[in-house]
Amino acid sequence: MSTTVEFAKMNGLGNKILVVDMRGRADKVTSAAAVALNAHPDTAFDQIMAIHDPRAQGTDAWIDILNCDGSKAQACGNGTRCVVQALAAETGKKVFTFQTVAGILNAVEHDDGTISVDMGKPVFDWDKIPLAEEFHDTSRIELQIGPIDSPVLHSPSTMSMGNPHAVFWVDRDVMSFDLARFGPLLENHPMFPERANITLAQVTSPVSITTRTWERGAGLTLACGSAACATAVSAARTGRTGRKVDIHVASAKPPGVLSIEWRERDDHVIMTGPAEWEWSGTVDPATGSWSRDQAQGAEAR
Ligand SMILES: N[C@H](CCC[C@H](N)C(=O)O)C(=O)O
């Protein structure tokens, strides 16, 4: 087995993704490799999407997802779009079925280059999100930070989109909050035994919401696809919007939109948005030592 594999540096609305090709191998991208890759500015990332050989009939690949702190994630919407674009470019196929620890994901690349991913059904049970305490209604749980009589953030909607999310509804610009300060406190709050992705959401019309996310295991990122899904579902669930909304990701560079539909007929959440290839190289999945492909300017680490 060769010590190196191919990888691509990509992004989904600025969410930094490394797509690593582990097909034909039995080993995995290690946590140590993830941490080492994240330590260099060129390969610093939010998630690694490791493409493995399929494990179930009718699927195209098994996908392992790692956060930049080396922890595992069960879902990554932006990363899934990047995987689709990479495999579509390689194979000419347009329709894919992936398997992750959270289940099956169907995805399609459209003629305009945008990609839709069926992120599956949202989960609202308190013990499956999971929350530490029993809540009958997880769409508005008791949790607040800041002064007790005038909290800065309170009463989030919580759910799992494969991974745990808490969405705090705010009525002013999401960029005006000190999310770098509150994010780590909320991600690691005892209410969330498996930690949580933390999103600030401002509803701007019945069909649009502006968001900003502190990601579990990755911190402040430019965009988070599963959080956009969680926000859209939570907004519809609490009567703030309809089931089809545009999520304007305030921190995305350049600013961008994810269109989310929480489908009535089968309860599935469909996310549509772009993906972008930046450059390719090779990496040792055990250590994270990497080099950029020659044609794009030689560089090695
Ligand atoms: N960036 C990802 C989410 C990563 C989730 C991860 N931070 C976790 O749940 O641990 C997305 O586009 O959905």
The ligand as a Gaussian input file, in Angstrom:
#p B3LYP/6-31G(d) Opt

LIG

0 1
 N      -19.138000      22.220000       8.002000
 C      -20.081000      21.158000       8.104000
 C      -20.492000      20.752000       9.458000
 C      -19.448000      20.059000      10.199000
 C      -19.989000      19.521000      11.449000
 C      -19.027000      19.428000      12.538000
 N      -18.474000      20.676000      12.983000
 C      -19.597000      18.619000      13.678000
 O      -20.786000      18.358000      13.764000
 O      -18.774000      18.205000      14.496000
 C      -21.277000      21.355000       7.220000
 O      -21.159000      22.028000       6.220000
 O      -22.327000      20.789000       7.488000

